[in-house]
Amino acid sequence: MTMSVVSARTAEHYRWGHDCDGWHLVTSDHLSVIQERMPPNRAETRHYHERAEQFFFVLAGIATMDVDGEVFTVHPHHGIHVKPDTPHRISNQQSSDLVFTVTSTPPSHGDRVEL
């Protein structure tokens, strides 16, 4: 296996939602690590994953996380763990970009149920 250092500059980029960006930092059969950027006043749709558990970690900005109806404010260098089958939604209610990582195991692609 060839090892390499990865960053948002070198990772595969994609767009999602309204003007949001994502970079696949790690993609394997058992693990997904994504860095995402969410502009101000944006939110993803409320959803859950049947198999994947996720860990959201804020790098910059302040995230508002609705996890199973409870709202959390997540500051830089803090994170929140979301277990499978738990409805959740991340949003940026601030005036600057929100930058965070999402670690999923197993990977959450194809495992998302919209609410």
KOLGU-4560 file (N, C-alpha, C; in nm, 3 decimals, padded with zeros to 5 digits):
<recs>
<n_xx: 00.084 n_yy: -00.117 n_zz: 00.000 ca_xx: 00.000 ca_yy: 00.000 ca_zz: 00.000 c_xx: 00.089 c_yy: 00.124 c_zz: 00.000 mol: A seq: 1 type: MET>
<n_xx: 00.059 n_yy: 00.217 n_zz: -00.088 ca_xx: 00.134 ca_yy: 00.341 ca_zz: -00.095 c_xx: 00.074 c_yy: 00.442 c_zz: 00.001 mol: A seq: 2 type: THR>
<n_xx: 00.156 n_yy: 00.501 n_zz: 00.084 ca_xx: 00.112 ca_yy: 00.601 ca_zz: 00.181 c_xx: 00.139 c_yy: 00.740 c_zz: 00.123 mol: A seq: 3 type: MET>
<n_xx: 00.053 n_yy: 00.835 n_zz: 00.156 ca_xx: 00.076 ca_yy: 00.973 ca_zz: 00.115 c_xx: 00.007 c_yy: 01.066 c_zz: 00.215 mol: A seq: 4 type: SER>
<n_xx: 00.057 n_yy: 01.187 n_zz: 00.218 ca_xx: -00.005 ca_yy: 01.290 ca_zz: 00.302 c_xx: -00.118 c_yy: 01.351 c_zz: 00.221 mol: A seq: 5 type: VAL>
<n_xx: -00.232 n_yy: 01.373 n_zz: 00.285 ca_xx: -00.350 ca_yy: 01.422 ca_zz: 00.215 c_xx: -00.398 c_yy: 01.552 c_zz: 00.280 mol: A seq: 6 type: VAL>
<n_xx: -00.456 n_yy: 01.638 n_zz: 00.199 ca_xx: -00.516 ca_yy: 01.763 ca_zz: 00.248 c_xx: -00.631 c_yy: 01.799 c_zz: 00.155 mol: A seq: 7 type: SER>
<n_xx: -00.704 n_yy: 01.903 n_zz: 00.189 ca_xx: -00.813 ca_yy: 01.948 ca_zz: 00.102 c_xx: -00.759 c_yy: 01.991 c_zz: -00.035 mol: A seq: 8 type: ALA>
<n_xx: -00.635 n_yy: 02.033 n_zz: -00.041 ca_xx: -00.575 ca_yy: 02.072 ca_zz: -00.170 c_xx: -00.555 c_yy: 01.953 c_zz: -00.263 mol: A seq: 9 type: ARG>
<n_xx: -00.528 n_yy: 01.836 n_zz: -00.205 ca_xx: -00.495 ca_yy: 01.719 ca_zz: -00.287 c_xx: -00.609 c_yy: 01.617 c_zz: -00.295 mol: A seq: 10 type: THR>
<n_xx: -00.709 n_yy: 01.630 n_zz: -00.209 ca_xx: -00.818 ca_yy: 01.532 ca_zz: -00.203 c_xx: -00.922 c_yy: 01.558 c_zz: -00.311 mol: A seq: 11 type: ALA>
<n_xx: -01.000 n_yy: 01.454 n_zz: -00.342 ca_xx: -01.110 ca_yy: 01.466 ca_zz: -00.437 c_xx: -01.214 c_yy: 01.563 c_zz: -00.382 mol: A seq: 12 type: GLU>
<n_xx: -01.252 n_yy: 01.662 n_zz: -00.461 ca_xx: -01.347 ca_yy: 01.767 ca_zz: -00.422 c_xx: -01.485 c_yy: 01.737 c_zz: -00.477 mol: A seq: 13 type: HIS>
<n_xx: -01.589 n_yy: 01.777 n_zz: -00.404 ca_xx: -01.726 ca_yy: 01.770 ca_zz: -00.455 c_xx: -01.806 c_yy: 01.887 c_zz: -00.397 mol: A seq: 14 type: TYR>
<n_xx: -01.917 n_yy: 01.919 n_zz: -00.461 ca_xx: -02.008 ca_yy: 02.024 ca_zz: -00.414 c_xx: -02.135 c_yy: 01.956 c_zz: -00.362 mol: A seq: 15 type: ARG>
<n_xx: -02.195 n_yy: 02.015 n_zz: -00.261 ca_xx: -02.320 ca_yy: 01.962 ca_zz: -00.208 c_xx: -02.405 c_yy: 02.077 c_zz: -00.157 mol: A seq: 16 type: TRP>
<n_xx: -02.535 n_yy: 02.051 n_zz: -00.142 ca_xx: -02.625 ca_yy: 02.152 ca_zz: -00.089 c_xx: -02.619 c_yy: 02.281 c_zz: -00.167 mol: A seq: 17 type: GLY>
<n_xx: -02.632 n_yy: 02.391 n_zz: -00.097 ca_xx: -02.626 ca_yy: 02.524 ca_zz: -00.157 c_xx: -02.489 c_yy: 02.585 c_zz: -00.127 mol: A seq: 18 type: HIS>
<n_xx: -02.397 n_yy: 02.573 n_zz: -00.224 ca_xx: -02.264 ca_yy: 02.635 ca_zz: -00.214 c_xx: -02.171 c_yy: 02.571 c_zz: -00.112 mol: A seq: 19 type: ASP>
<n_xx: -02.194 n_yy: 02.448 n_zz: -00.071 ca_xx: -02.107 ca_yy: 02.380 ca_zz: 00.024 c_xx: -02.004 c_yy: 02.296 c_zz: -00.051 mol: A seq: 20 type: CYS>
<n_xx: -01.888 n_yy: 02.279 n_zz: 00.011 ca_xx: -01.779 ca_yy: 02.202 ca_zz: -00.048 c_xx: -01.742 c_yy: 02.085 c_zz: 00.041 mol: A seq: 21 type: ASP>
<n_xx: -01.693 n_yy: 01.978 n_zz: -00.021 ca_xx: -01.642 ca_yy: 01.864 ca_zz: 00.053 c_xx: -01.518 c_yy: 01.808 c_zz: -00.013 mol: A seq: 22 type: GLY>
<n_xx: -01.432 n_yy: 01.747 n_zz: 00.068 ca_xx: -01.310 ca_yy: 01.683 ca_zz: 00.018 c_xx: -01.298 c_yy: 01.546 c_zz: 00.084 mol: A seq: 23 type: TRP>
<n_xx: -01.285 n_yy: 01.441 n_zz: 00.004 ca_xx: -01.269 ca_yy: 01.305 ca_zz: 00.054 c_xx: -01.123 c_yy: 01.287 c_zz: 00.098 mol: A seq: 24 type: HIS>
<n_xx: -01.098 n_yy: 01.292 n_zz: 00.228 ca_xx: -00.963 ca_yy: 01.276 ca_zz: 00.281 c_xx: -00.925 c_yy: 01.129 c_zz: 00.292 mol: A seq: 25 type: LEU>
<n_xx: -01.021 n_yy: 01.046 n_zz: 00.333 ca_xx: -01.000 ca_yy: 00.901 ca_zz: 00.342 c_xx: -01.126 c_yy: 00.834 c_zz: 00.290 mol: A seq: 26 type: VAL>
<n_xx: -01.107 n_yy: 00.740 n_zz: 00.197 ca_xx: -01.219 ca_yy: 00.662 ca_zz: 00.146 c_xx: -01.175 c_yy: 00.516 c_zz: 00.141 mol: A seq: 27 type: THR>
<n_xx: -01.238 n_yy: 00.433 n_zz: 00.224 ca_xx: -01.208 ca_yy: 00.290 ca_zz: 00.221 c_xx: -01.338 c_yy: 00.215 c_zz: 00.247 mol: A seq: 28 type: SER>
<n_xx: -01.330 n_yy: 00.082 n_zz: 00.246 ca_xx: -01.449 ca_yy: 00.001 ca_zz: 00.271 c_xx: -01.503 c_yy: 00.018 c_zz: 00.412 mol: A seq: 29 type: ASP>
<n_xx: -01.416 n_yy: 00.059 n_zz: 00.506 ca_xx: -01.454 ca_yy: 00.063 ca_zz: 00.646 c_xx: -01.455 c_yy: 00.203 c_zz: 00.708 mol: A seq: 30 type: HIS>
<n_xx: -01.401 n_yy: 00.301 n_zz: 00.635 ca_xx: -01.383 ca_yy: 00.433 ca_zz: 00.694 c_xx: -01.396 c_yy: 00.543 c_zz: 00.589 mol: A seq: 31 type: LEU>
<n_xx: -01.462 n_yy: 00.652 n_zz: 00.628 ca_xx: -01.469 ca_yy: 00.771 ca_zz: 00.544 c_xx: -01.435 c_yy: 00.891 c_zz: 00.632 mol: A seq: 32 type: SER>
<n_xx: -01.342 n_yy: 00.974 n_zz: 00.585 ca_xx: -01.312 ca_yy: 01.100 ca_zz: 00.652 c_xx: -01.325 c_yy: 01.209 c_zz: 00.547 mol: A seq: 33 type: VAL>
<n_xx: -01.413 n_yy: 01.304 n_zz: 00.573 ca_xx: -01.443 ca_yy: 01.411 ca_zz: 00.479 c_xx: -01.423 c_yy: 01.544 c_zz: 00.549 mol: A seq: 34 type: ILE>
<n_xx: -01.361 n_yy: 01.639 n_zz: 00.480 ca_xx: -01.357 ca_yy: 01.777 ca_zz: 00.528 c_xx: -01.462 c_yy: 01.853 c_zz: 00.450 mol: A seq: 35 type: GLN>
<n_xx: -01.541 n_yy: 01.934 n_zz: 00.519 ca_xx: -01.647 ca_yy: 02.009 ca_zz: 00.452 c_xx: -01.641 c_yy: 02.156 c_zz: 00.491 mol: A seq: 36 type: GLU>
<n_xx: -01.689 n_yy: 02.240 n_zz: 00.398 ca_xx: -01.701 ca_yy: 02.384 ca_zz: 00.421 c_xx: -01.846 c_yy: 02.422 c_zz: 00.396 mol: A seq: 37 type: ARG>
<n_xx: -01.906 n_yy: 02.490 n_zz: 00.493 ca_xx: -02.045 ca_yy: 02.533 ca_zz: 00.484 c_xx: -02.049 c_yy: 02.685 c_zz: 00.503 mol: A seq: 38 type: MET>
<n_xx: -02.096 n_yy: 02.759 n_zz: 00.401 ca_xx: -02.107 ca_yy: 02.904 ca_zz: 00.415 c_xx: -02.210 c_yy: 02.943 c_zz: 00.521 mol: A seq: 39 type: PRO>
<n_xx: -02.213 n_yy: 03.070 n_zz: 00.560 ca_xx: -02.312 ca_yy: 03.116 ca_zz: 00.658 c_xx: -02.455 c_yy: 03.089 c_zz: 00.611 mol: A seq: 40 type: PRO>
<n_xx: -02.543 n_yy: 03.070 n_zz: 00.709 ca_xx: -02.686 ca_yy: 03.053 ca_zz: 00.686 c_xx: -02.720 c_yy: 02.935 c_zz: 00.595 mol: A seq: 41 type: ASN>
<n_xx: -02.648 n_yy: 02.826 n_zz: 00.610 ca_xx: -02.674 ca_yy: 02.704 ca_zz: 00.534 c_xx: -02.697 c_yy: 02.589 c_zz: 00.632 mol: A seq: 42 type: ARG>
<n_xx: -02.764 n_yy: 02.485 n_zz: 00.584 ca_xx: -02.790 ca_yy: 02.367 ca_zz: 00.667 c_xx: -02.811 c_yy: 02.247 c_zz: 00.576 mol: A seq: 43 type: ALA>
<n_xx: -02.775 n_yy: 02.131 n_zz: 00.625 ca_xx: -02.808 ca_yy: 02.009 ca_zz: 00.552 c_xx: -02.949 c_yy: 01.967 c_zz: 00.593 mol: A seq: 44 type: GLU>
<n_xx: -03.006 n_yy: 01.873 n_zz: 00.520 ca_xx: -03.138 ca_yy: 01.824 ca_zz: 00.556 c_xx: -03.127 c_yy: 01.726 c_zz: 00.673 mol: A seq: 45 type: THR>
<n_xx: -03.231 n_yy: 01.722 n_zz: 00.752 ca_xx: -03.237 ca_yy: 01.630 ca_zz: 00.866 c_xx: -03.243 c_yy: 01.488 c_zz: 00.811 mol: A seq: 46 type: ARG>
<n_xx: -03.162 n_yy: 01.399 n_zz: 00.868 ca_xx: -03.151 ca_yy: 01.262 ca_zz: 00.817 c_xx: -03.093 c_yy: 01.172 c_zz: 00.926 mol: A seq: 47 type: HIS>
<n_xx: -03.082 n_yy: 01.044 n_zz: 00.894 ca_xx: -03.009 ca_yy: 00.951 ca_zz: 00.979 c_xx: -02.943 c_yy: 00.847 c_zz: 00.891 mol: A seq: 48 type: TYR>
<n_xx: -02.855 n_yy: 00.769 n_zz: 00.950 ca_xx: -02.786 ca_yy: 00.660 ca_zz: 00.881 c_xx: -02.822 c_yy: 00.530 c_zz: 00.953 mol: A seq: 49 type: HIS>
<n_xx: -02.857 n_yy: 00.428 n_zz: 00.877 ca_xx: -02.897 ca_yy: 00.301 ca_zz: 00.937 c_xx: -02.780 c_yy: 00.225 c_zz: 00.996 mol: A seq: 50 type: GLU>
<n_xx: -02.663 n_yy: 00.232 n_zz: 00.933 ca_xx: -02.545 ca_yy: 00.156 ca_zz: 00.980 c_xx: -02.433 c_yy: 00.244 c_zz: 01.030 mol: A seq: 51 type: ARG>
<n_xx: -02.409 n_yy: 00.356 n_zz: 00.966 ca_xx: -02.291 ca_yy: 00.437 ca_zz: 00.996 c_xx: -02.306 c_yy: 00.517 c_zz: 01.125 mol: A seq: 52 type: ALA>
<n_xx: -02.199 n_yy: 00.520 n_zz: 01.202 ca_xx: -02.189 ca_yy: 00.616 ca_zz: 01.310 c_xx: -02.093 c_yy: 00.724 c_zz: 01.261 mol: A seq: 53 type: GLU>
<n_xx: -02.111 n_yy: 00.846 n_zz: 01.309 ca_xx: -02.032 ca_yy: 00.958 ca_zz: 01.260 c_xx: -01.978 c_yy: 01.042 c_zz: 01.374 mol: A seq: 54 type: GLN>
<n_xx: -01.863 n_yy: 01.104 n_zz: 01.347 ca_xx: -01.805 ca_yy: 01.200 ca_zz: 01.440 c_xx: -01.778 c_yy: 01.329 c_zz: 01.363 mol: A seq: 55 type: PHE>
<n_xx: -01.843 n_yy: 01.437 n_zz: 01.405 ca_xx: -01.826 ca_yy: 01.569 ca_zz: 01.345 c_xx: -01.727 c_yy: 01.646 c_zz: 01.432 mol: A seq: 56 type: PHE>
<n_xx: -01.623 n_yy: 01.703 n_zz: 01.370 ca_xx: -01.521 ca_yy: 01.777 ca_zz: 01.444 c_xx: -01.502 c_yy: 01.913 c_zz: 01.378 mol: A seq: 57 type: PHE>
<n_xx: -01.524 n_yy: 02.021 n_zz: 01.454 ca_xx: -01.518 ca_yy: 02.156 ca_zz: 01.400 c_xx: -01.374 c_yy: 02.206 c_zz: 01.398 mol: A seq: 58 type: VAL>
<n_xx: -01.331 n_yy: 02.251 n_zz: 01.279 ca_xx: -01.199 ca_yy: 02.309 ca_zz: 01.261 c_xx: -01.203 c_yy: 02.462 c_zz: 01.270 mol: A seq: 59 type: LEU>
<n_xx: -01.307 n_yy: 02.523 n_zz: 01.213 ca_xx: -01.322 ca_yy: 02.669 ca_zz: 01.215 c_xx: -01.470 c_yy: 02.703 c_zz: 01.210 mol: A seq: 60 type: ALA>
<n_xx: -01.509 n_yy: 02.811 n_zz: 01.275 ca_xx: -01.649 ca_yy: 02.850 ca_zz: 01.280 c_xx: -01.718 c_yy: 02.782 c_zz: 01.396 mol: A seq: 61 type: GLY>
<n_xx: -01.850 n_yy: 02.793 n_zz: 01.399 ca_xx: -01.930 ca_yy: 02.733 ca_zz: 01.505 c_xx: -02.045 c_yy: 02.656 c_zz: 01.440 mol: A seq: 62 type: ILE>
<n_xx: -02.054 n_yy: 02.529 n_zz: 01.473 ca_xx: -02.160 ca_yy: 02.443 ca_zz: 01.418 c_xx: -02.278 c_yy: 02.439 c_zz: 01.514 mol: A seq: 63 type: ALA>
<n_xx: -02.398 n_yy: 02.435 n_zz: 01.457 ca_xx: -02.518 ca_yy: 02.407 ca_zz: 01.534 c_xx: -02.561 c_yy: 02.267 c_zz: 01.492 mol: A seq: 64 type: THR>
<n_xx: -02.563 n_yy: 02.175 n_zz: 01.586 ca_xx: -02.599 ca_yy: 02.036 ca_zz: 01.560 c_xx: -02.730 c_yy: 02.002 c_zz: 01.629 mol: A seq: 65 type: MET>
<n_xx: -02.827 n_yy: 01.959 n_zz: 01.550 ca_xx: -02.951 ca_yy: 01.905 ca_zz: 01.603 c_xx: -02.934 c_yy: 01.753 c_zz: 01.600 mol: A seq: 66 type: ASP>
<n_xx: -02.927 n_yy: 01.692 n_zz: 01.717 ca_xx: -02.909 ca_yy: 01.548 ca_zz: 01.728 c_xx: -03.028 c_yy: 01.493 c_zz: 01.806 mol: A seq: 67 type: VAL>
<n_xx: -03.116 n_yy: 01.425 n_zz: 01.733 ca_xx: -03.234 ca_yy: 01.363 ca_zz: 01.791 c_xx: -03.318 c_yy: 01.464 c_zz: 01.869 mol: A seq: 68 type: ASP>
<n_xx: -03.329 n_yy: 01.586 n_zz: 01.813 ca_xx: -03.412 ca_yy: 01.690 ca_zz: 01.874 c_xx: -03.343 c_yy: 01.776 c_zz: 01.977 mol: A seq: 69 type: GLY>
<n_xx: -03.221 n_yy: 01.742 n_zz: 02.017 ca_xx: -03.145 ca_yy: 01.824 ca_zz: 02.112 c_xx: -03.044 c_yy: 01.907 c_zz: 02.033 mol: A seq: 70 type: GLU>
<n_xx: -03.036 n_yy: 02.037 n_zz: 02.061 ca_xx: -02.949 ca_yy: 02.127 ca_zz: 01.985 c_xx: -02.820 c_yy: 02.152 c_zz: 02.063 mol: A seq: 71 type: VAL>
<n_xx: -02.707 n_yy: 02.134 n_zz: 01.993 ca_xx: -02.575 ca_yy: 02.155 ca_zz: 02.051 c_xx: -02.501 c_yy: 02.262 c_zz: 01.972 mol: A seq: 72 type: PHE>
<n_xx: -02.425 n_yy: 02.345 n_zz: 02.041 ca_xx: -02.336 ca_yy: 02.442 ca_zz: 01.978 c_xx: -02.195 c_yy: 02.384 c_zz: 01.989 mol: A seq: 73 type: THR>
<n_xx: -02.131 n_yy: 02.364 n_zz: 01.874 ca_xx: -02.000 ca_yy: 02.299 ca_zz: 01.872 c_xx: -01.895 c_yy: 02.398 c_zz: 01.823 mol: A seq: 74 type: VAL>
<n_xx: -01.802 n_yy: 02.432 n_zz: 01.910 ca_xx: -01.697 ca_yy: 02.531 ca_zz: 01.883 c_xx: -01.573 c_yy: 02.465 c_zz: 01.822 mol: A seq: 75 type: HIS>
<n_xx: -01.482 n_yy: 02.545 n_zz: 01.767 ca_xx: -01.359 ca_yy: 02.490 ca_zz: 01.709 c_xx: -01.285 c_yy: 02.399 c_zz: 01.807 mol: A seq: 76 type: PRO>
<n_xx: -01.233 n_yy: 02.290 n_zz: 01.754 ca_xx: -01.155 ca_yy: 02.190 ca_zz: 01.826 c_xx: -01.240 c_yy: 02.109 c_zz: 01.923 mol: A seq: 77 type: HIS>
<n_xx: -01.370 n_yy: 02.105 n_zz: 01.895 ca_xx: -01.463 ca_yy: 02.020 ca_zz: 01.969 c_xx: -01.543 c_yy: 01.939 c_zz: 01.868 mol: A seq: 78 type: HIS>
<n_xx: -01.599 n_yy: 01.828 n_zz: 01.914 ca_xx: -01.674 ca_yy: 01.742 ca_zz: 01.823 c_xx: -01.793 c_yy: 01.679 c_zz: 01.890 mol: A seq: 79 type: GLY>
<n_xx: -01.871 n_yy: 01.609 n_zz: 01.807 ca_xx: -01.991 ca_yy: 01.541 ca_zz: 01.858 c_xx: -02.007 c_yy: 01.408 c_zz: 01.782 mol: A seq: 80 type: ILE>
<n_xx: -02.040 n_yy: 01.305 n_zz: 01.857 ca_xx: -02.056 ca_yy: 01.168 ca_zz: 01.804 c_xx: -02.204 c_yy: 01.142 c_zz: 01.780 mol: A seq: 81 type: HIS>
<n_xx: -02.238 n_yy: 01.094 n_zz: 01.662 ca_xx: -02.377 ca_yy: 01.062 ca_zz: 01.628 c_xx: -02.384 c_yy: 00.912 c_zz: 01.598 mol: A seq: 82 type: VAL>
<n_xx: -02.463 n_yy: 00.841 n_zz: 01.676 ca_xx: -02.476 ca_yy: 00.696 ca_zz: 01.661 c_xx: -02.570 c_yy: 00.662 c_zz: 01.546 mol: A seq: 83 type: LYS>
<n_xx: -02.565 n_yy: 00.540 n_zz: 01.495 ca_xx: -02.657 ca_yy: 00.498 ca_zz: 01.388 c_xx: -02.802 c_yy: 00.515 c_zz: 01.431 mol: A seq: 84 type: PRO>
<n_xx: -02.890 n_yy: 00.533 n_zz: 01.332 ca_xx: -03.035 ca_yy: 00.548 ca_zz: 01.354 c_xx: -03.072 c_yy: 00.671 c_zz: 01.436 mol: A seq: 85 type: ASP>
<n_xx: -02.981 n_yy: 00.770 n_zz: 01.443 ca_xx: -03.008 ca_yy: 00.892 ca_zz: 01.520 c_xx: -03.030 c_yy: 01.009 c_zz: 01.423 mol: A seq: 86 type: THR>
<n_xx: -03.149 n_yy: 01.066 n_zz: 01.421 ca_xx: -03.173 ca_yy: 01.181 ca_zz: 01.333 c_xx: -03.080 c_yy: 01.297 c_zz: 01.371 mol: A seq: 87 type: PRO>
<n_xx: -03.023 n_yy: 01.361 n_zz: 01.269 ca_xx: -02.933 ca_yy: 01.473 ca_zz: 01.295 c_xx: -02.928 c_yy: 01.569 c_zz: 01.177 mol: A seq: 88 type: HIS>
<n_xx: -02.872 n_yy: 01.685 n_zz: 01.204 ca_xx: -02.858 ca_yy: 01.789 ca_zz: 01.102 c_xx: -02.755 c_yy: 01.890 c_zz: 01.152 mol: A seq: 89 type: ARG>
<n_xx: -02.659 n_yy: 01.924 n_zz: 01.066 ca_xx: -02.562 ca_yy: 02.028 ca_zz: 01.099 c_xx: -02.601 c_yy: 02.155 c_zz: 01.023 mol: A seq: 90 type: ILE>
<n_xx: -02.581 n_yy: 02.269 n_zz: 01.089 ca_xx: -02.609 ca_yy: 02.396 ca_zz: 01.023 c_xx: -02.506 c_yy: 02.500 c_zz: 01.066 mol: A seq: 91 type: SER>
<n_xx: -02.495 n_yy: 02.605 n_zz: 00.984 ca_xx: -02.408 ca_yy: 02.718 ca_zz: 01.013 c_xx: -02.496 c_yy: 02.840 c_zz: 01.029 mol: A seq: 92 type: ASN>
<n_xx: -02.519 n_yy: 02.881 n_zz: 01.151 ca_xx: -02.604 ca_yy: 02.996 ca_zz: 01.180 c_xx: -02.520 c_yy: 03.120 c_zz: 01.210 mol: A seq: 93 type: GLN>
<n_xx: -02.393 n_yy: 03.114 n_zz: 01.174 ca_xx: -02.299 ca_yy: 03.223 ca_zz: 01.201 c_xx: -02.275 c_yy: 03.306 c_zz: 01.075 mol: A seq: 94 type: GLN>
<n_xx: -02.191 n_yy: 03.410 n_zz: 01.087 ca_xx: -02.162 ca_yy: 03.500 ca_zz: 00.974 c_xx: -02.034 c_yy: 03.465 c_zz: 00.900 mol: A seq: 95 type: SER>
<n_xx: -01.964 n_yy: 03.360 n_zz: 00.942 ca_xx: -01.842 ca_yy: 03.316 ca_zz: 00.873 c_xx: -01.855 c_yy: 03.168 c_zz: 00.837 mol: A seq: 96 type: SER>
<n_xx: -01.767 n_yy: 03.121 n_zz: 00.748 ca_xx: -01.770 ca_yy: 02.981 ca_zz: 00.705 c_xx: -01.751 c_yy: 02.885 c_zz: 00.822 mol: A seq: 97 type: ASP>
<n_xx: -01.814 n_yy: 02.772 n_zz: 00.811 ca_xx: -01.796 ca_yy: 02.661 ca_zz: 00.904 c_xx: -01.712 c_yy: 02.557 c_zz: 00.831 mol: A seq: 98 type: LEU>
<n_xx: -01.603 n_yy: 02.513 n_zz: 00.892 ca_xx: -01.516 ca_yy: 02.409 ca_zz: 00.835 c_xx: -01.509 c_yy: 02.297 c_zz: 00.938 mol: A seq: 99 type: VAL>
<n_xx: -01.537 n_yy: 02.174 n_zz: 00.894 ca_xx: -01.542 ca_yy: 02.062 ca_zz: 00.986 c_xx: -01.505 c_yy: 01.934 c_zz: 00.915 mol: A seq: 100 type: PHE>
<n_xx: -01.476 n_yy: 01.831 n_zz: 00.993 ca_xx: -01.457 ca_yy: 01.698 ca_zz: 00.937 c_xx: -01.572 c_yy: 01.610 c_zz: 00.982 mol: A seq: 101 type: THR>
<n_xx: -01.603 n_yy: 01.511 n_zz: 00.897 ca_xx: -01.702 ca_yy: 01.409 ca_zz: 00.931 c_xx: -01.633 c_yy: 01.274 c_zz: 00.910 mol: A seq: 102 type: VAL>
<n_xx: -01.622 n_yy: 01.199 n_zz: 01.017 ca_xx: -01.565 ca_yy: 01.065 ca_zz: 01.010 c_xx: -01.680 c_yy: 00.966 c_zz: 01.024 mol: A seq: 103 type: THR>
<n_xx: -01.690 n_yy: 00.873 n_zz: 00.929 ca_xx: -01.799 ca_yy: 00.776 ca_zz: 00.928 c_xx: -01.743 c_yy: 00.635 c_zz: 00.920 mol: A seq: 104 type: SER>
<n_xx: -01.800 n_yy: 00.547 n_zz: 01.003 ca_xx: -01.765 ca_yy: 00.407 ca_zz: 00.995 c_xx: -01.889 c_yy: 00.322 c_zz: 01.020 mol: A seq: 105 type: THR>
<n_xx: -01.924 n_yy: 00.234 n_zz: 00.929 ca_xx: -01.868 ca_yy: 00.226 ca_zz: 00.793 c_xx: -01.904 c_yy: 00.353 c_zz: 00.716 mol: A seq: 106 type: PRO>
<n_xx: -01.849 n_yy: 00.372 n_zz: 00.597 ca_xx: -01.883 ca_yy: 00.491 ca_zz: 00.519 c_xx: -02.035 c_yy: 00.508 c_zz: 00.505 mol: A seq: 107 type: PRO>
<n_xx: -02.079 n_yy: 00.632 n_zz: 00.507 ca_xx: -02.223 ca_yy: 00.661 ca_zz: 00.510 c_xx: -02.288 c_yy: 00.672 c_zz: 00.373 mol: A seq: 108 type: SER>
<n_xx: -02.211 n_yy: 00.665 n_zz: 00.266 ca_xx: -02.269 ca_yy: 00.678 ca_zz: 00.132 c_xx: -02.362 c_yy: 00.561 c_zz: 00.105 mol: A seq: 109 type: HIS>
<n_xx: -02.482 n_yy: 00.593 n_zz: 00.059 ca_xx: -02.583 ca_yy: 00.490 ca_zz: 00.035 c_xx: -02.656 c_yy: 00.445 c_zz: 00.160 mol: A seq: 110 type: GLY>
<n_xx: -02.625 n_yy: 00.506 n_zz: 00.273 ca_xx: -02.680 ca_yy: 00.465 ca_zz: 00.402 c_xx: -02.764 c_yy: 00.579 c_zz: 00.463 mol: A seq: 111 type: ASP>
<n_xx: -02.795 n_yy: 00.681 n_zz: 00.384 ca_xx: -02.862 ca_yy: 00.801 ca_zz: 00.434 c_xx: -03.012 c_yy: 00.793 c_zz: 00.410 mol: A seq: 112 type: ARG>
<n_xx: -03.090 n_yy: 00.819 n_zz: 00.515 ca_xx: -03.236 ca_yy: 00.821 ca_zz: 00.506 c_xx: -03.280 c_yy: 00.964 c_zz: 00.539 mol: A seq: 113 type: VAL>
<n_xx: -03.339 n_yy: 01.031 n_zz: 00.437 ca_xx: -03.386 ca_yy: 01.169 ca_zz: 00.454 c_xx: -03.513 c_yy: 01.170 c_zz: 00.538 mol: A seq: 114 type: GLU>
<n_xx: -03.528 n_yy: 01.274 n_zz: 00.620 ca_xx: -03.648 ca_yy: 01.290 ca_zz: 00.703 c_xx: -03.726 c_yy: 01.411 c_zz: 00.658 mol: A seq: 115 type: LEU>
</recs>
